[in-house]
Amino acid sequence: MENTNKYSSHNFGRIILHAACLLRQPQHFAWHWNGIFRELQSAQRCMFHPVLSPKSVGGRFAALAISLGILLLSIGSASRASAQSLQVGSTNVQSGEAFDVPITVDSGTNALGFFDFGLNYDPSVLRLTAAAGDGPLGVFVNTNYQGHLVMFGLNGFSLTAPTGLVMVARISFVAIGSAGSSTTLEFTPGPTEPLGVGDTDGVYIPVTVVNGTVNIAPPGIEGLVPCAGPASGGDWRNHGEYVAAVASAARQLLADGMITQQQLLASVQKAAQSGCGVHSK
């Protein structure tokens, strides 16, 4: 309550509160949108408010608020000519593995001003552990919904940068699905319409949306055929038994489409050159 009161005591602080509520209360988007306009109109009468001082407590937040005001006041129907991309990474992991996927935006020659999207995933396959901005934009994140998160990023630092391919966020998961399961990481519209990426003039940039996929792979050959001895327990009788077990496991992975013929040959060669199953006399 104390922090909320601190921001609600001046125009730019209230703009920040309205912006944060766009994520928390998307069903009241119109109300918060109009609230931002009201505060901007009021702020025009006192543009030398002390909160704008770079040394003030709200200085950084004021920069973010000013950028948001510019976007809202200048947003138009025109679009940039060059279609760029919004992309989430794909990966193959093993069950129980913790991993990150990046989210990148390519705004071409346009300075990236904002982005707004939702992202769906299968909560029976992945457990979300963290989601945060990982770039030059300030990022608000809503992770209150199982199997869905919302991100809203805003450039409050520059009108001319960044451009090109930029990593804007990183999402952390733990794979909880069984081997062979998978999930699509699918972009959806955020609390505003439509799913959007825009420049620092407030103009939407047409983007190609690239969804991701996470596949839960079976254990590698080292996990299926441990060097120390059979997974069922005991020791390898000799080196040949170990190599034969590796070859058998590799053939099964090949049949399941999990490895290539070249990977099979490399695995068997590696096993043959190892000291697994070799007993000193």
Number of C-alpha atoms within 10 A of each C-alpha: 5 7 7 11 11 13 17 16 10 16 23 28 21 21 28 19 17 22 21 17 17 21 23 18 13 14 13 13 18 12 13 20 16 12 17 24 15 13 18 23 13 13 15 11 9 10 12 10 13 14 20 18 14 12 10 12 13 19 16 16 20 22 20 21 25 19 22 23 20 15 21 17 12 11 16 12 7 10 14 17 8 12 13 21 19 23 21 23 17 18 13 14 19 20 21 14 11 16 15 17 18 17 19 20 23 24 26 19 16 22 20 32 31 26 23 23 21 19 18 18 22 17 15 15 22 22 18 19 13 13 22 16 20 17 15 19 24 19 21 20 19 16 16 10 9 13 17 19 22 23 21 25 22 23 26 21 17 15 15 14 16 23 16 15 16 19 17 21 23 18 19 16 18 19 25 18 21 16 16 13 16 21 19 16 22 18 22 19 14 21 21 17 9 12 17 20 25 24 27 25 21 24 22 23 26 18 21 13 16 15 18 18 16 21 21 24 18 18 14 14 19 12 10 15 21 16 20 13 15 16 12 7 9 9 14 20 13 13 18 15 15 27 24 14 19 24 21 16 20 26 19 13 20 16 12 10 10 15 15 14 14 9 14 21 14 13 18 22 14 13 23 17 10 14 13 20 19 14 10 4 3
